[in-house]
Amino acid sequence: AINNVPVFEAWQEGLGHIGTYGQENGGANGMVAVAWLNWRLKNDPKAAKMYVGKDCDLCTGPGWHVFKKLID
């Protein structure tokens, strides 16, 4: 059953486990987390652009590495 679960992973080189959460408003990682919640919980199409599609914002964003499965 776990094979049918959508997965999205995005990271930047050199960031530790806490990432940018210690920065104002959580930094870049905070922005990513809030967009995920807005997309998944509020169906916000603007927030979805960060994750959906071959040219998603994070997929093409400088410095981001992305792995995703079952997210178009």
C-alpha positions, 0 to 999 in steps of 0.5 A: 500500500505504501507504493501508492502514496504521493511523495515530495522531497526537496532539499538544498545542499549544505542545510542541516536537519533544521534547515532554515527554520531558525530564520525569520518566518522559517526562511525558505523551508518555512515558505515551502512548508506553508505552501504545502499546507495551503495546497493540501489543506486549502486546495490553493492552486497558487501554492500547488505550483510550487509542487505540481508539474515538470516545471514546478517552482521547486523543480526549477528553483535555483539550488533545489534538488527535488524527488517526487512520486505520484505528484503530477 
